[in-house]
Structures are given as structure tokens and as C-alpha cells.
Amino acid sequence: MTTVPRELLERMFKAAVEAAQPAHRIAPFLPAPPKGRTLVIGAGKASAAMAQALERHWTTPLTGLVVTRYGYAVPCERIRIVEAAHPVPDAAGLAVARRMLELVQGLGEDDLVICLVSGGGSALLPLPGEGVTLEDKQAINRALLASGAGITEMNCVRRHLSGIKGGRLAAACHPARVVNLLISDVPGDDPIDIASGPTVADPSTCADALAIVRRYGLVLPPAAQRLLESGAGETVKPGDPRLARVTTHLIASPQMALEAAAQVARAAGITPLILGDSIEGEAREVARVMAGIALQVRRHGQPLAPPCVLLSGGETTVTLRGGGRGGRNVEFLLALALALGEPAGSGPAIHALAADTDGVDGAEEVAGAFMAPHTLARARANGMRPRDSLDDNDAHSFFASLGDSLVTGPTLTNVNDFRAILIA
């Protein structure tokens, strides 16, 4: 292979991100203008870019309000863009959630609401359910993020403690028509898990949320516990007549991103194998499995022969036990390096990239990192202890010290994790 492995991995990541850009994905899904008003609402890391793309293609009057993460705003002329905190919500997000509910009041049958939703929207619309405070929501969010719970589990709890998620925002739009345009950042692409589903029906229950709380030993604030136990936090269910005029379109997904990366690999003479777009589990456990597959390729040419690249997406989790900077993609990558061990013999080399397509891995302004065959040897030569870094959940510091962090800045989209293991 004549291509530099790190450069090829970065090209694949950039292609994955580019494939999910709202500028390319919005126009084919836009509805016809209504007889009445057009109101645009939305939340998520990609929502401002989605709003900008919509404005460019919408020729009739519209107004709107969209909330995105700090640093992710882009200029819009008719849609107001507000920034708020992610992953732990803040007062700005609370204020915009309240304002959004106010805006959709009093709509008529001839009106149209276009809802732009992407990953991150759950934290950006932190309107609490009855009796629950913003401080309660912040504490619950921190506990969920540290618990090791999967994204589907976390969002189930969030929906039932919310005053806007779980279909509540769509119900408030009734009787207007609602068209959802979604960019998925969740395994399986279920709309109810994208930003905790503010504008789609939710089949899960308060009892389901309580089971998750018990499973992970979470201690909820008293008001949140009461909301779940009483059933007062129940969400809007399938078949609710207020959601009869809701239409949902998935405009970008992790699978699209992986397919774009696979095309880059083929053009470079590398055979791609997409292992899955919805892989979940503890990051270091997923890494051990991926290492086993990579070593089977290297040693036996199975399930395909080198040069090849193993591509995968989804959302792993990290149970925080140490005091490090976290980051599920870098934790995966460091665990992968340790599972592969030091390179032996003259077989094909193994390189890897793991990053979040939104440009933020965990709470860090770092997308992810690169791993090379001699990553561990370089670290030890610099006096670092890779195993200690993993045990302390501090892989961000580990890769930063080696100059192997991947920093992209805001990508303005979000189709979840991207992992590429190159055996060449």
C-alpha cells in the first residue's frame, strides 16, 4: 500500500462526516409550502446547519427557533439560532425549550411545523417535568453519563422526566402538520432515541425508566423519583390523535457515513468490511472484540485478506471509575492498542482511528485519535503507562501527549461514533 495509513484513515473519516452534512441531505425531504404559516423548530448539534440548509431552499415566508451546542451556530436570516450547553444542560437550554413550547401554541390545521432534530438535542432541551428542577436534571444527566448505561436507556429516563420530550412537543403543535427531519446518532436509528424524541410517539413507560434507574443503582432527586413512581411522567403514546399529522424522515444516518468511508477505501485499493452501524457496549470490551477480529485478519486472512479496513459505528459507553478526561472513542482506541499488544514479526501493520462525527468525544473539544503499530512503545519510551491511563479513563491525555489526537472543531453534523481499523 502506497498511501500513508494515517492520511487514509483521516480521509475516510472526513468522507463519513461529509456524507452526513445537512447541506446535502435537507432539500430532497422538504414538504410543499402550506396554506398557512411555516414554523421551524429544532434541537441538536446539527440543527443550526440544518436550519441554514432549509432556509436556502425555502422560497416562501417562515419563522423559527433552533437550539444547538455552544460553538455550533451558523448564520441564518429567518430562523433564530440559540446556543446552549451539552452534554450537561444549562439555563440557556431551559429558556429556549420554554420559548419553543410557547411558539407552537395556537397553530391551526393549515400551518406547518418543520422540526429539525439531531443528536445532542436531549441535553439542549432540558425542560423538566413537574416538580423537577434544572439542577435535578443536571445531576441526573451527570449520573447517567457516568453510569455505563446505553444511549437508549439514558434517553428512556430523560423522556420520562421531561416536559418537552417523548412526543410532548409534537402534541403541543396539534392540529398543525408536523414534518420531522432527523439526523440519527443512535444505534438502530429509532426516532424516539434521537434527542429523546420530542416530536414522535414513545412506547416506553415510567416503569421502564424506573427499571433502568434500579439497574444502574442511580439515586434520583426526590421529585424525579416521585414523577416516575406516580406515572405522572408518562410520555405521548403511539396512536395519540394529537400525533396523527406527524411525518418523520431520516435524512442522514451512521450507515450512510460508513458507506462513504468504504468508497474512499476502495478507491485506495483497500477492501472495506462494514461490521455494523449500531455497535454498543462498554468501549474497552468492544475494543477487545475488534482486536480479535483484526488479529484474525492479520494471521489468517479471515474474514478477508489484507489490505483491508474494518469499519463500524454505533455508540459505546464508558463507566467512569477514574479521574481522567473520559471520551468513549479514545477509550476504545487505547483499549484496542493494549489488546493488540506490541507488533510481532513482519505481518501486516494495524492502524486505527476512532472519533465522534460531531467533533466532540465525551466532553472534550477533541473528535478522537489515531493509533499506530508502535503507539504503546512510543508511550512507554516517554515514561507513560498505557494501562494506568486506561484505568484512569484518561485516554484523551494519553493520545494528546503523543500528538495523536484528532481535532476537527464543530463538524455541524452528528451520526455518532466512527471506527476504522486498517490492516495493511
ABEGO torsion letter per residue (X at the ends): XABBAAAAAAAAAAAAAAAABAAAAAAAABBBBBABBBBBBEBEAAAAAAAAAAAAABABBBBBBBBBBBGABBBBAABBBBBBBOABBBAAAAAAAAAAAAAABGBBAABBBBBBBBBGAAAABABBBBGBBAAAAAAAAAAAAAAGBBAAAAAAAAAAABAABGGAAAAAAOABBBBBBBBBABBGGBAAABGGGAABBBABBAAAAAAAAAAAGBBBBAAAAAAAAAGAABBBBBGBAAAAABBBBBABBAAAAAAAAAAAAAAAGBBBBBAEAABBEBAAAAAAAAAAAAAAAAAAGOABBOBBBBBBBEBBBBBBABABAEEAAAAAAAAAAAAAEBBBEABBBBBBBBBBAAGBBEABABAEBBBBAAAAAAAAAAGBBAAAAAAAGAAAAAAAAAGABBBAEBAGBBAEBBBBBBBX
